[in-house]
Amino acid sequence: MATNPKRPVIDVSSGARSLLGRLPLIVVGLLLIVFIATGVYSVPPDSEAVLQRFGKHIDTQMPGLRFKIPFGVDMVTIVPVQRQLKLEFGFQTYDNSNPFQPPEDPEAEKNMVTGDLSAAEVEWIVQYHIENSKTYLFHVRNPEVTLRDLSEAAVREVVGDRTVDAVLTTGRQDIETEVGARLRDVVTALDLGLRIDTVQLKNVNPPKPVQDSFDEVNRAQQEREQMINQANGDYNKVIPKAAGEAEQKISAAEGYALKRVNEAEGDGSRFTALLKEYDKAPEVTRRRIFLETVQEVIPGLDKTVIIDEDARNFLPMLQLPNGK
């Protein structure tokens, strides 16, 4: 009867001892990996890192590669202080990256009542920066939610002080300016750690049931303004021309009047001087006047014949032209 060969005996005690000998190194390696994974972090260029140790603020760190105590001892909050943030009111874009843009229906936000008790739908945005990361995180709970409420209250108050025509047409810039000023004052007073950059009205429309009627009114007003501008253009073209012609005629009349006055004054002065001479020597003056008059008149005649007043039968002496 054959016997089974002897099986080799494996000595596991030496392998176990070798593994136990390397266990501290394995544990240290794992701890080192966990330390690096949880203790090293990076701060983006547009952000700051607010470091808390057991919940207490320790430091605010600038962009770069940073270290903290792992295992939950230190906590880091990244705050984008250099990034311009935006809150939308009355509407919501699908790619909005602000986590504080609420998901509820924005219709309730944009429905407002103006000062003349008319309805309007107002959509606007608020652009802002985080100015102080420590104040932003620890001074007020949910500062963006507070900013939303403050912004909606300010817009409703300003819109409620104006007529619907001012809200829908000419008063948009004034509303933006006043809302921005009010928001900056209240944000500073509450110390939210935020800085308001701009407030912009986007779409401002009447309610949908009256939209068509409002558009017709707008078209009528635009046609009215167009006709007024055209009339003013015609007025500015005709009236200055007529005024220029009137000024020209007035100037010509004034010049003619001045000329006639000067001529009359000259004739009067000459007649006065002549009268003085006549009083001194009447006969000489009369003869001089006669000769000067003849001198002026005779050159204008074609043919002149001068005869003695006592002459008789002077016709034969005249050499009249043929046919005369």
C-alpha positions in Angstrom: 0.0 0.0 0.0 1.5 3.3 -1.1 1.9 6.1 1.4 1.1 9.8 0.7 4.2 12.0 0.3 4.7 14.6 2.9 3.2 18.0 2.1 5.5 21.0 2.5 4.8 23.1 5.6 4.6 26.8 5.2 5.8 28.9 8.0 3.4 31.9 8.2 4.8 33.3 11.4 7.8 34.9 9.6 5.4 36.7 7.0 3.2 37.9 9.8 6.2 39.2 11.7 7.4 41.0 8.5 4.0 42.6 7.9 3.7 43.7 11.5 7.2 45.2 11.3 6.1 47.3 8.3 2.8 48.4 9.8 4.0 51.5 11.4 5.5 52.7 8.1 2.1 52.0 6.4 0.2 53.9 9.1 2.6 56.8 8.8 2.3 56.8 5.0 -1.5 56.8 5.2 -1.4 59.6 7.8 0.9 61.6 5.5 -1.4 61.1 2.6 -4.4 62.2 4.6 -2.4 65.2 6.0 -1.5 66.3 2.5 -5.0 65.7 1.1 -6.7 67.6 3.9 -4.0 70.1 5.0 -3.0 71.6 1.6 -5.3 73.8 -0.3 -5.1 76.5 -3.1 -6.6 80.0 -3.1 -7.7 81.2 -6.5 -6.3 84.6 -7.8 -9.7 86.4 -7.4 -10.4 85.1 -3.9 -9.3 85.1 -0.3 -9.3 82.2 2.2 -10.9 82.8 5.6 -9.2 80.4 8.1 -11.1 79.2 11.2 -9.7 77.0 14.0 -12.4 75.2 16.0 -14.8 77.8 14.5 -12.8 80.9 15.5 -11.4 83.2 12.9 -7.7 82.9 12.8 -6.4 84.5 9.6 -7.4 85.7 6.1 -5.0 84.3 3.5 -4.2 85.7 0.1 -4.1 83.7 -3.2 -1.6 80.8 -3.6 -0.8 77.4 -2.1 -1.7 77.3 1.6 -1.6 74.9 4.6 -3.9 74.2 7.4 -4.3 71.7 10.3 -6.2 68.7 9.0 -8.7 66.4 10.6 -11.3 69.1 11.0 -9.2 71.3 13.3 -9.0 74.1 10.7 -11.7 75.1 8.3 -11.2 77.2 5.2 -13.9 79.3 3.4 -12.9 80.6 -0.1 -14.5 84.1 -0.7 -14.3 85.6 -4.2 -13.5 89.2 -3.3 -12.3 90.2 -6.7 -15.3 88.8 -8.7 -18.3 90.9 -9.6 -21.4 89.2 -8.5 -24.9 89.7 -9.7 -28.4 89.2 -8.4 -31.4 89.1 -10.8 -34.8 90.3 -9.8 -38.0 89.6 -11.7 -36.3 87.2 -14.1 -33.7 84.4 -14.0 -31.2 83.3 -16.6 -30.5 79.6 -17.0 -26.8 79.9 -16.6 -26.7 82.1 -13.5 -23.9 81.0 -11.3 -24.8 82.9 -8.2 -25.8 80.3 -5.6 -28.0 83.0 -3.9 -30.2 83.4 -6.9 -33.4 81.9 -5.5 -35.2 79.3 -7.6 -38.7 80.5 -6.8 -41.0 82.0 -9.4 -39.8 85.6 -10.1 -43.2 86.9 -11.2 -44.0 88.1 -7.7 -40.8 90.2 -7.5 -41.5 92.2 -10.7 -45.2 93.1 -10.1 -45.3 96.6 -8.6 -47.7 99.5 -8.0 -46.6 103.0 -9.0 -47.4 106.2 -7.3 -50.6 106.8 -9.4 -51.9 103.3 -8.5 -51.0 101.8 -11.8 -49.4 98.4 -12.3 -46.0 97.8 -13.8 -43.6 94.9 -14.2 -40.1 95.8 -13.3 -37.0 93.6 -13.9 -33.6 94.7 -12.6 -30.2 93.5 -11.5 -27.8 94.4 -8.7 -24.1 94.1 -9.3 -21.9 94.0 -6.2 -18.5 92.9 -4.7 -17.6 91.3 -1.5 -15.6 94.1 0.1 -14.6 92.5 3.5 -14.6 88.7 3.6 -14.5 88.5 7.5 -17.4 90.9 7.9 -19.3 89.1 5.0 -19.0 85.7 6.7 -19.5 86.5 10.4 -21.3 89.8 10.8 -24.7 89.1 9.2 -26.2 85.7 8.5 -27.0 85.2 4.8 -25.9 88.6 3.6 -27.1 87.9 0.0 -30.6 87.1 1.2 -30.6 90.3 3.2 -29.3 92.2 0.1 -32.2 90.7 -2.0 -34.8 91.9 0.5 -33.2 95.3 0.8 -33.0 95.7 -3.0 -36.6 94.7 -3.5 -37.8 97.1 -0.7 -35.8 100.0 -2.2 -37.1 99.5 -5.7 -40.7 99.2 -4.6 -40.4 102.3 -2.5 -38.8 104.4 -5.4 -41.2 103.1 -8.0 -44.1 103.8 -5.6 -43.1 107.5 -5.6 -43.4 107.9 -9.4 -46.1 107.8 -12.0 -46.4 104.9 -14.4 -45.3 107.1 -17.3 -42.0 108.1 -15.5 -41.4 104.4 -14.6 -42.0 103.1 -18.1 -40.3 105.9 -20.1 -38.3 108.9 -18.8 -37.6 108.0 -15.2 -35.5 104.9 -15.5 -32.1 106.5 -14.9 -33.4 108.4 -11.9 -34.8 105.2 -10.4 -31.4 103.4 -10.9 -29.5 106.3 -9.3 -31.8 106.6 -6.3 -32.1 102.9 -5.7 -28.3 102.6 -5.9 -27.8 105.4 -3.4 -30.3 103.9 -0.9 -28.8 100.5 -1.2 -25.3 101.8 -0.5 -26.4 103.7 2.5 -28.3 100.7 4.1 -25.6 98.2 3.2 -23.0 100.4 4.9 -25.2 100.9 7.9 -25.8 97.2 8.3 -22.1 96.4 7.7 -22.8 93.5 5.3 -19.2 93.4 4.0 -20.6 94.1 0.5 -20.1 97.0 -2.0 -22.9 97.9 -4.4 -21.5 98.6 -7.9 -24.6 99.3 -10.0 -28.3 98.9 -10.2 -29.7 98.5 -13.7 -33.3 98.3 -14.8 -33.7 95.7 -17.5 -37.3 95.3 -18.8 -39.9 97.7 -17.5 -43.4 96.9 -19.0 -47.0 97.4 -18.2 -48.9 94.2 -17.2 -49.5 91.8 -20.1 -53.3 92.4 -20.3 -52.8 96.1 -21.2 -49.5 95.7 -23.1 -51.2 96.2 -26.5 -53.0 99.3 -25.4 -49.8 100.7 -23.9 -48.0 100.1 -27.2 -50.7 102.0 -29.1 -50.4 104.9 -26.7 -46.6 104.9 -27.2 -46.9 104.9 -30.9 -49.4 107.8 -30.7 -46.9 109.7 -28.5 -44.1 109.0 -30.9 -46.1 110.2 -33.8 -47.0 113.3 -31.9 -43.4 114.0 -31.0 -42.4 113.4 -34.6 -45.0 115.9 -35.9 -43.9 118.5 -33.2 -40.3 118.1 -34.3 -41.2 118.4 -37.9 -43.2 121.6 -37.2 -40.3 123.0 -35.1 -38.0 122.2 -38.0 -40.3 124.1 -40.5 -40.6 126.9 -38.0 -36.8 127.1 -37.5 -36.4 127.1 -41.3 -39.0 129.8 -42.2 -39.0 132.2 -39.3 -35.2 132.9 -39.3 -35.4 133.5 -43.0 -38.3 135.9 -42.7 -36.6 137.6 -39.7 -33.5 138.1 -41.8 -35.4 139.5 -44.7 -37.3 141.8 -42.3 -34.0 143.0 -40.8 -32.6 143.6 -44.3 -35.6 145.7 -45.3 -35.5 147.6 -42.0 -31.8 148.3 -42.5 -32.4 149.5 -46.1 -35.3 151.7 -45.0 -33.2 153.2 -42.2 -30.4 153.8 -44.6 -32.7 155.5 -47.1 -34.2 157.6 -44.4 -30.8 158.6 -43.2 -29.8 159.5 -46.8 -32.9 161.6 -47.3 -32.5 163.4 -44.0 -28.8 164.1 -44.8 -29.8 165.4 -48.3 -32.6 167.5 -46.9 -30.2 168.9 -44.2 -27.6 169.6 -46.9 -30.2 171.3 -49.2 -31.4 173.4 -46.3 -27.9 174.4 -45.3 -27.1 175.3 -48.9 -30.3 177.3 -49.2 -29.6 179.1 -46.0 -26.1 180.0 -47.2 -27.5 181.1 -50.5 -30.1 183.3 -48.8 -27.4 185.0 -46.8 -25.5 185.8 -50.0 -28.7 187.0 -51.7 -29.4 189.3 -48.8 -25.9 190.8 -49.2 -26.1 191.2 -53.0 -29.5 190.3 -54.5 -28.8 191.2 -58.2 -25.4 189.4 -58.3 -26.8 186.4 -56.6 -29.8 186.2 -58.9 -27.6 186.4 -62.0 -25.2 183.7 -60.6 -28.2 181.4 -59.9 -29.5 182.0 -63.4 -26.1 181.2 -65.0 -25.6 178.1 -62.9 -29.0 176.9 -63.8 -28.5 177.5 -67.5 -25.1 175.7 -67.3 -26.8 172.7 -65.9 -29.8 172.6 -68.3 -28.2 173.4 -71.7 -25.8 170.4 -71.9 -28.8 168.2 -71.7 -30.5 169.6 -74.9 -29.8 168.2 -78.4 -29.6 171.6 -80.1 -29.8 175.0 -78.6 -30.5 178.3 -80.3 -30.2 181.5 -78.3 -31.6 184.7 -79.9 -32.3 188.2 -78.8 -35.8 188.7 -77.4 -36.2 191.7 -79.8 -35.2 189.8 -82.9 -37.7 189.5 -85.8 -38.0 187.1 -88.7 -35.4 184.8 -87.3 -36.7 181.6 -89.0 -34.9 182.1 -92.3 -31.7 182.3 -90.4 -32.2 178.8 -88.9 -30.8 175.9 -90.8 -33.4 173.3 -89.9 -32.9 169.6 -90.8 -34.8 168.2 -93.8 -38.3 167.3 -93.0 -38.5 169.7 -90.0 
